[in-house]
C-alpha cells in the first residue's frame, strides 16, 4: 500500500484537485484500488496546523490517498506522478490482502 499525504487545496497538472488527478491516473493505469481520506486535523513539514473549524470556511484540511496494488506497480505509478506539485510525504508498506472483489 502506498500513502500520499497532501491537502485539499493542492492542484494537479489538469487544474483539478490533486487528489482527483492522482485517483483518476491510478484508475487509468489499472491500479487495483485507491481511496481518499480527509483528516480533521494535522500538520506536515511546514508545521502549520490545519483543522476543521466551523468558523473557518476556507479550510485546507489534510488528505491521505491510499493506493493498493503490488509493490512493482505502485513503484512504477509513483514514478509517473512524482513530478506533480504539492505531493507531500509518500510512504509504502506491506499489507496482506485477505479478500478483493
PyMOL commands that set and color helices and strands:
alter all, ss='L'
color gray80, all
select helices_A, chain A and resi 18-28+71-81
alter helices_A, ss='H'
color red, helices_A
select strands_A, chain A and resi 2-7+33-38+41-42+50-51+62-68+90-92
alter strands_A, ss='S'
color yellow, strands_A
deselect
rebuild
show_as cartoon
